[in-house]
Amino acid sequence: MFENLTEKFQGVVKALRGQGRISEGNIEGALREVRLALLEADVNYNVVKDVTAAIKEKALGAEVLASLSPDQHFIKIVHDEMTKMMGGEAQELDLARRPPVPIMLVGLQGSGKTTSCGKLALYLQKKKRSPFLVPADVYRPAAIEQLKVLGSQIGIPVFDSNPGADPVEICREAVRFADRNGYDTVLLDTAGRLHIDEKLMEELRRIKEAVDPSDILLVADAMTGQDAVNVAKAFHGKLSLSGIVLTKMDGDARGGAALSIRAVTGAPIKFVGVGEKLDALEPFYPDRMASRILGMGDILTLVEKAQETIDEKQARELERKLRKSQFTLEDFREQLLRVRKMGSMEELLGMIPGMGGKLKDLKGAAPDEAELKRTLAIIDSMTREERRNVKVLNGSRRKRIALGSGTTVQEVNRLLKNFQQAEAMIKRFSQAGGRKAGRNLPFFR
């Protein structure tokens, strides 16, 4: 996401690098590039005008700190203004009230509302909440069934809505049911339309009056750019939205909706959808997003993702194996699954400072999802004995593994060669520094 914008900003910084000081002359050229970059990213024109004016005022009105070069100083100002444009601080859900806490999800048809409802339920469950899903869309065929299927996939209960009932009554009864059965958060998947109409808004207003939700979240498609901004403006005017969930952010190379929506509507982005999987929903942090756009990385999110996937007990056991050179293909498989759980390689690389503008150059250098799948398939086709002791893998066994995993013998040989090289490296590290060396290994960190 924001790939095009990141590239443009890298060019702006490069042009300022080497300048002795920030002046009216060199700042004009940089601002022109920033303006063009934001407009090409489909950011609202008035927002671009306000942001570039603020950047110019701060850049010319401030002394460059002795510890910063002009390009670093300029990029800091741009970072601060972009953070401000996207809302400043992260906005959390309002859950500090007597349960059950109702949360309404609203939006147009096709924006990913029902899927986002399931993703949000899973996110809340990980935060030790007990969510309850409510299908209140009685108009779209199979909408109720879709939410029930999602609920069963993530192990979260779904209210048994009657397709012929009034959506307002469904929501009211579902909140009562949640109260009686100990669920603390009720997620209401309301109906959408292909366009905004008064009938839709009236129904949503009635649901709002009936259940008094703590949050009303608009689910909007980031790929539609300024259309998403206009939809948010219309919904906010009618319902007073508390926040926005932007879906399909992983496919949005421009980013106009994410950059404009808060400034135009006043409603903060609370979550972003970054993939199709049900765990691909992230809280929105304006400062972290600004850092990623400017190629400064996002170490905090990377660390949080790692913490979610690492179990302390397993980490200690892995450290013990590394120190004793007992690392096997089973352990290697576990590490691959953890990395995969954190997200795509491209997404993870984008969070490393300085890598944002180099992702195109790195394509093909880092293992892609298909390669990871092949590696896992090869390991899964081995017996336990083979995974724990690769020395038993003779020619016939390798042929059987290739056949079972849908790969070639050459690919099996390549994996084993790479693993044996890693084993040799582990042994050298272990002999050189014991415990400390184990901690320094890339896959252990």
Buried (B, 14 or more C-beta within 10 A) or exposed (E): BBBBBBBBBBEBBEBBEEBEEBEEEBBEEBBEBBBEBBBEBBBBEEBBEBBBEBBBEBBEEEEBEEEEBBBBBBBBBBBBBBBBBBBEEBBEBEBEEEBBBBBBBBBBBEBBBBBBBBBBBBBBBEEEBBBBBBBBBBEBEEBBEBBBEBBEEBEBBBBEBEBEEBBBBBBBBBBEBBBEEEBBBBBBBBBBBEEBEEEBBEBBEBBBEBBEBBBBBBBBBBBBBBBBBBBBBBBBEBBEBBBBBBBBBBEBBBBBBBBBBBBBBEBBBBBBBBBEEBBBBBBBBBBBBBBBBBBBBBEEBBEBBBEEEEEEEEEEEBBEBBBEBBBBBEBBBBBBEBBBEBBBBBBBBBBBEEBBBBBEEEEEEEEEEEEBBBBBBBBEBBEEEBBBEBEEBEEEBBEBBBEEBEBEBEBBBBBBEEBEEBBEEBEEBBEEEEEEBBBEBEBBE
